C-alpha cells in the first residue's frame, strides 16, 4: 500500500484524542511530502541535523518532534522551530533548552522521559527523579520551556502482559503527578507519549494520548546512506 493508504488505515485504529507522531527518521523528503499531502502534520525525528535539513525543505506548518536522545550541545540547532522534545531526562538539558528557546523568544514543549523498560539500554528518569525535578525551585525560573507530560518506551519483548504492565505503571504515575502538580506556570501535564508501531494499541488502552509510529506508515527503515 502507499503511504497515504497506510495513514488512512492507521488512523481508523487511533481514537481522535490521540495524537499521531509520524516517525520519519531515515525517510526521504518525498515520503514526508506524501504523508503531508494526506493531512499528516506532526512528524518525529531522532537526529537533529536530519530533522533540521528536512524542516528547511518542507512546509512551515509541520510540527517537528525530537524523539531521540538529545545532547545539550545540539539543542541550538533545533531551538528556532522544534515543537516538542520527547527525551528530556535531566535538569541540565532543560536549562539548555530554555537558554536556546529564549534566544528565539519561544516556549518549547518538553516531555520528561521516564524509564519503564527492564532493559538497561533505555534512557530516562526514575519516577523519584522526575518528581524531584518537577518540584525543584530551579525549574520554576525556566520560563521558555513547558513540561507538558511524560514519554516512555516499553521493553522490547513479545510478552504483551509485560508491555501492558509497564505502560500502566507510567499512566498511574502520570495521573498521580497531574493531581499533585505544583502550580508552576511552566508545568502543564496533558500528554502521555507511549506506543510505537508494535505496541501502540496496548499503549492507547493503557492511557496513552500520543503514539510514535514509523514503519506502519513508511515501511521498513533504510539506515544505509
PyMOL commands that set and color helices and strands:
alter all, ss='L'
color gray80, all
select helices_A, chain A and resi 3-12+29-37+48-57+72-77+91-103+127-134+137-140+160-179+200-205+215-218
alter helices_A, ss='H'
color red, helices_A
select strands_A, chain A and resi 19-23+42-45+63-66+84-88+108-113+145-152+187-194+210-213
alter strands_A, ss='S'
color yellow, strands_A
deselect
rebuild
show_as cartoon
